[in-house]
Amino acid sequence: MESGPLTLDFQGNGEQIDHIAAELAANPEVTVTVDDNLDPTFSSLPCSELWD
């Protein structure tokens, strides 16, 4: 069974985003897009407190 792409929107600081994006992008089946579309309704990255 296949379905369309899964889109997840999160927010975090630059270090968090760079780290998570690099980890996810290591999988050739995953596409990671980082943009400047900030929206206060976006959740923080899961476990973002690890960077605090």
C-alpha positions in Angstrom: 0.0 0.0 0.0 1.3 3.4 -0.9 0.0 6.9 -0.2 1.1 10.4 -0.9 3.9 12.2 0.8 3.9 12.8 4.6 4.5 16.5 5.4 5.5 17.5 8.9 6.0 21.1 9.9 8.1 21.9 12.9 10.1 24.8 14.2 13.4 25.0 16.1 16.7 26.9 16.3 19.3 26.7 13.5 21.4 24.1 15.3 18.4 21.8 15.9 17.2 22.1 12.3 20.6 21.5 10.8 21.1 18.4 12.9 17.7 16.8 12.3 17.8 17.7 8.6 21.2 16.0 8.2 20.1 12.9 10.1 16.8 12.5 8.1 18.5 13.3 4.7 20.9 10.4 5.2 18.0 8.2 4.2 17.7 8.3 0.4 13.9 7.7 0.6 13.4 10.9 2.7 13.2 14.4 1.3 14.0 17.2 3.7 13.1 20.8 3.0 14.1 23.6 5.3 12.5 27.0 4.7 11.9 30.3 6.4 8.1 29.8 6.6 7.7 30.5 10.3 4.2 29.9 11.7 3.4 30.1 15.4 1.1 27.1 15.0 4.0 24.8 14.1 5.1 22.6 17.0 8.6 22.6 18.3 10.8 19.7 17.2 10.3 16.6 19.3 12.9 16.5 22.0 14.0 20.1 21.2 14.7 20.6 25.0 17.8 18.4 24.5 19.5 21.4 22.8 18.5 23.8 25.6 
